[in-house]
Amino acid sequence: MPISRVPISLANLVGANLAGANLVGANLVDANLADANLAGANLVGAYLAGANLAGAKWRDGITITSAPVQIYGLGYVVTILDAHMQIGCELHSFDEWDAFGDARISEMDCLKARRFWRDHKTGLMAICRSRPQKQLPPPPSNGDRTDEAESPAVSMNPPTAEGE
């Protein structure tokens, strides 16, 4: 059964290696993903309300503190994290992306990348700048438990019947 069909809300996935996992449409409500490895995980349609992402890792040791934004259908898969954006296989800070000129973008994937960046830079950078810049405390260590009210959590509004 694909993981997207497994009922995993409230799951304790602390430290789980979910690199490359297909989590499309997964219900991760209140799941504990602290210190999980989510590098390359497909989170399209995943519902992360209340999920604890404290210490969860993306690629290159980048720590996630809020649910990533993933965008498909532009020619490259775009993943926007707290302070980094990955387009295709290229992962850089928001400031680095914003400063890249045509020559640097062309090095990534020639003319295709340059056209993509010319067409989508403004919109993607606007999304990056709109991301919350909250810093979550590290997860408890040595098996210490934290009261749920004190646990870092991501709060996302569930979709409505109208698809909002």
N, C-alpha and C positions, 0 to 999 in steps of 0.2 A: 504494500500500500504506500503511495507517495506520502511523504511527511506532511504535505499540505492537507491531507485528509485525516491525519491523526489528530484526535482531540488533545491538545497540549496546553490549554489554558491552565494556569496555576502551576505549571510544571516547574520543577527545580532543575534548571540547566546550568547551574553554576560551573564555570570552567569548561563547558562542553565545546568540542571542536565541531562547529557547524560550517566550516569553510566549504564554500561551493554548494551548500545544501539548497535544495529547491523548497523554499518556504512559501511558495505562491499561495495566497489566501489562507495561510495558517492563522489560527486563533491563538495568539500568544498573550491574551489578556492576563495581566498580573503574573506572567511567567517571570522567573528569576533567571536572567541571562547575565548576571554579574560575572565578569571575567571570561565570558564566552568568546570564542573566535568566530567572527561572522564574515571573515574575508571572502568576498565574492559570493556570498549567499544571495539568492534571489528572494527578495522580500516583497515583490509586487503583490499588493492587496493584503499583505499580512497585517493583522490587527494587533497593535502593540500597546493598547490602552493599559496604563498601570504597569507595564513591563519594567523591570529593574535592569537597566543597561549599564549600571555602574561598573566601570572597568572593562566592559566588553571591548574587544579589539577588532579593528579592521585590519587591513594589510599594513605592513611595515611598522607594526606596533602602535598604530594610531588608536587612541582610546576614544570610544563613542560615549556620549552622555545623553544623546536624544536620538529618537528614531530617524534613520537616514531617509532622505527623499530619493526615490529612484524614478528616472524618466526614460521611457522607451519610445521608439518610433522616430528618432531624429537622425538615425544613421549610425550612432554610437550609443551604447548604454551609458547613462549619466547617473552617478551616485553622489549626492551631496550630503556630507557629514557636518559635524559641528564647525570645523574650520578648514576643511579640505574638500576637494571635489575630484572625483575620478571620472574621466571620460575615456571610454574604452579601457586600455591598460595603463593610461597615464594618470598618475595620482600626484596632486600638488596642492599646496595651500591656496586659499582664495587669493591672497596677495600675489602669489606667483602667477596664477592664471591671469589675473587682471593685468599684470605687467608684461606678459608674453607678447612679443611682436610677431609679425608675419614670418620672419625667418625661423624663429624658434618653433612656432606652430607647424610650419612646413616640415621641420625635422621629424615631427611626430608621425605624419602619414601623408606627406607631400601636399598636393593640391586639394585632395579630399578634406584633409584636416583644416587647411586654410579657409576653404569655402564654408565648412561647418562652423568654424569659430567666427567668421565674419557674419554669418546668418544668425547665430545663437548666443554670441557672447553677452550682449546686453541683457537678454532675458535670463540667462543662467546666472550671471553675476548679480542680478536683482534678487533672484531666489537665494543665492548665497548670503547676501547682505541681510536678508529678512530672517535668517535662521536665529533662533535664540542662542545667546552666548552664555548660558548658565554653566557653572562648574559644579559638579557633584562631588561629594566627598568619596574617598576610596571605600570599597566594600569592607566590612568587618574582617579582621584577620584572626587566626588561631581559633577558628570555630566559634568566635563570639557571635551571639545573635543580636540583632538590632530590632527594636520595636518597629512594627510595620509603619506606624505614623512617622518614624524617623527615617525610614528607608528611602533612598532616592528612587524616584519613579518618573516615567514618562507619562504625561497625560495627553491623550489625543481624543478628540471627539469622535464617537462612533458614527458611521455613515447613517444617514436617515433614509427613509423609504424613497425619498425623492432623489437620492444619490448625492446629497450635498456633503 
